[in-house]
Structure formats: structure tokens, C-alpha cells
């Protein structure tokens, strides 16, 4: 469901400029047409990162923000 890449902003300044990366670390999710669907900043521990992956994989970003998604999981 995902293709992960890591970019070193110091060696890829054109990519940083194109995507207007404000700082590091940053995680960004793009759709098949390279349109951004979700991004977040900072480091997340693996369990929290997995919730964000679920959020993107289920396309829940289309109907709710990430915190609403997280709360919906804990309500189950």
C-alpha cells in the first residue's frame, strides 16, 4: 500500500524546494498522481506511526482528521 523513501534534504535541495519541506523529520503521503494527501512532522513511536499508516491506507483522511480517526479506533 506504500512506497517508502527517505530523502536527505541536504543532497536533494530541488526536491525539498518542490515540496516546500519546512523542516525535519517530516512524513508525507502522496497519492498515485503525486498529490499530497497527508503529512505530519516530528518523530512518532512505532505504535503511533502504525495508526497514521492505517489512517492513510483506509483513506480516512477524506472524511476526518487524524485525531478523529484515532478516537474512532479507541471507541471500538
C-alpha positions as CSV (number, residue, x, y, z in Angstrom):
1,X,0.0,0.0,0.0
2,X,3.0,2.3,0.4
3,X,6.3,3.0,-1.2
4,X,8.7,4.5,1.4
5,X,11.6,6.7,0.5
6,X,14.0,8.6,2.6
7,X,15.4,11.9,1.3
8,X,18.4,13.7,2.6
9,X,17.4,17.3,2.1
10,X,21.0,18.5,2.0
11,X,21.7,16.4,-1.1
12,X,18.3,16.9,-2.7
13,X,17.6,20.6,-2.4
14,X,15.4,20.7,-5.6
15,X,13.0,18.1,-4.1
16,X,12.9,19.9,-0.8
17,X,12.0,23.1,-2.7
18,X,9.4,21.4,-4.9
19,X,7.6,20.0,-1.9
20,X,8.2,23.0,0.4
21,X,9.6,20.9,3.2
22,X,9.7,23.2,6.3
23,X,11.9,21.0,8.5
24,X,12.9,17.6,9.6
25,X,11.8,15.0,10.3
26,X,8.7,15.1,8.2
27,X,6.5,12.3,6.8
28,X,4.4,13.0,3.8
29,X,1.9,10.8,1.9
30,X,1.2,11.3,-1.8
31,X,-1.4,9.6,-4.0
32,X,-0.8,8.0,-7.3
33,X,-0.7,11.4,-9.0
34,X,1.8,12.7,-6.5
35,X,-0.8,15.0,-4.9
36,X,-0.3,15.3,-1.1
37,X,-3.0,13.6,1.0
38,X,-1.5,13.9,4.5
39,X,1.7,15.0,6.2
40,X,3.0,15.2,9.8
41,X,6.1,16.5,11.5
42,X,8.3,15.0,14.1
43,X,9.2,11.5,15.3
44,X,6.5,9.1,16.2
45,X,7.0,5.8,18.1
46,X,6.0,2.7,16.0
47,X,2.5,2.2,17.5
48,X,1.5,5.8,16.8
49,X,3.1,5.6,13.3
50,X,1.1,2.5,12.6
51,X,-2.1,4.4,13.4
52,X,-1.1,7.1,10.9
53,X,-0.4,4.4,8.3
54,X,-3.9,2.9,8.9
55,X,-5.4,6.4,8.6
56,X,-3.8,6.9,5.1
57,X,-4.4,3.3,3.9
58,X,-8.1,3.4,4.8
59,X,-8.4,6.9,3.1
60,X,-9.9,8.2,6.3
61,X,-8.2,11.5,5.6
62,X,-11.0,12.1,3.1
63,X,-13.7,12.2,5.9
64,X,-12.0,13.1,9.2
65,X,-8.8,14.4,10.7
66,X,-6.2,12.2,12.2
67,X,-7.3,12.8,15.8
68,X,-10.9,11.9,15.0
69,X,-9.6,8.7,13.4
70,X,-7.5,7.8,16.4
71,X,-10.5,8.4,18.7
72,X,-12.7,6.2,16.5
73,X,-10.3,3.4,17.0
74,X,-10.3,3.6,20.8
75,X,-14.1,3.8,20.7
76,X,-14.2,0.2,19.3
